[in-house]
Amino acid sequence: MISFKDAYKKVLDLYQDFGHEQVLLESAMDRILAEDIVADRNFPPFNRATKDGIAINYDAIEKGLTTFKIEGVLAAGMPPQPLMDTSNCVEIMTGAVVPDNADTVVMYEHLVIENGSATLTKSPKRGQDIHVCGSDQQKGDLVLKKYSTITASEIGVLAAVGMASVKVRALPKVAIVSTGNELVEVEEIPLPHQIRKSNIHTLYSALFKVGIVPTKLHLPDEKSSMKKALDNTLQKHNAVLLSGGVSKGKFDFLPQVLEELGVEKIFHGVFQRPGKPFWFGIQRETNTVVFSFPGNPVSTFANYNVYFKDWLRRSLGIQIPKIDVILEEAVAVKGDLTMLLRVKIRFNQGHLSASLVKENGSGDLCSLVHTDGFIILEPKMDVYEVGELVPFVPTRDLL
C-alpha cells in the first residue's frame, strides 16, 4: 500500500511518447499540435477595407475637397486597382484590396452618392476602416505553438496558413477489459445473481470523448483463458485499462496473471477511498502500462479521471489543469485514507463552489449522474472548513 500522492506520482512518471501522425484538417479538432505553425504570409495579406463605402486619399480632404468623383468599384476578391486621380475615389466593398494611393475608407452611411460622385456628410479620420497589411501577424511569425490543443479557433488559423493537413501527437492504442462471471451484456435480462456490464461502457465513452476508440474485451474468472487473452492484448496496445479482479478474493486472478505475463508491479493498493485496491504496472518489453481498477463503478470512474487522464495529458505534452473549489460544507477526513469525494459544482459570485453528493458507497453508480467531479481531501487532524479551497478533478464539462 502506498499513499495517494506517491501513487499519482508513480503513474505520471511512466508517461509515454506515442509519436506523431499527419491528419487532415477536418479531423484535427481536439488533437494536440506536434509542430509550431508559422504564418506563410502577412495577416492580413493586403490593406483590407473593413467597411462598404469609398476609398480616398486623405490629402484631398486636407486640401478642402468634400466631393469625390467615383472612378470605379472594387469588390472582395478583385485584383488590386490603383486610384488614378487622388482627387477622386473608388467605391469599395468590405474585404477588398485598398488601392495603393488610397489611405482612408469612408462608409456609405457617411456619404451621399449622386451623379457619379460621393459627398461626405461626416469628416473621416486618416487611415480609418482599413485593416493594415501585416498588422495581425507578419510572414514567418509563430501563430500556433507546439502542444496547443486544436479547437475551432486553431482550425481557422490552420486553414488561413494553408495547412490542409497537420502534424499532431499520436494517441495511444488503448484496450479496456472487464472481468467477472457475474457480468452480462447490456441487452440481456440478467439472472438474480448477475448484473449488466457498465464499467466498460463508461470507460469506452470517456475515451471516445478524448478521441480514442479503444478495443473492448471481457475476461471470465478463469485463469488460463484470462492469461491467453491478456498476453495478446498487451502486445497490441500502449495502455490496458482493466476493471475488477484486483482485490483479495479467491477469484481475483489478475495480479498473478499479470506477474506471469511479465508485467512489473509498480504498486498494488493505495491509501484512498474509493479505489483502494488499484493495481498499476508496466510490461517493459512492450512498454505497455496497465491500469487495473477495482470493479466497483465509482472506483473505476474516479481512478480513470484522477490517474489515467493526467497520465494521458502528460504523455501528450499538455498542461495538467490544477483546479480548486470552495467547500460549501465542513468535511472531516480522519485516519490514513485520502478521500475522493463526489461533488456537485455551482458558480457562486464567479467562483466554483462544491457541495457533497448524497451517495451510498463505491457501488452507487447512479450517484455519478449527479456528480460534476471529485474533490481530493488528504487526511488531517482538523476539519476542512466551509469556504476552504480544496483540489477538484472535473468529470464533466461545467459550462
Order of alpha helices (4+ residues) and beta strands (2+ residues): beta-alpha-beta-beta-beta-beta-alpha-beta-beta-beta-beta-beta-beta-beta-alpha-beta-beta-beta-beta-alpha-beta-alpha-beta-alpha-beta-beta-beta-beta-alpha-alpha-beta-beta-beta-beta-beta
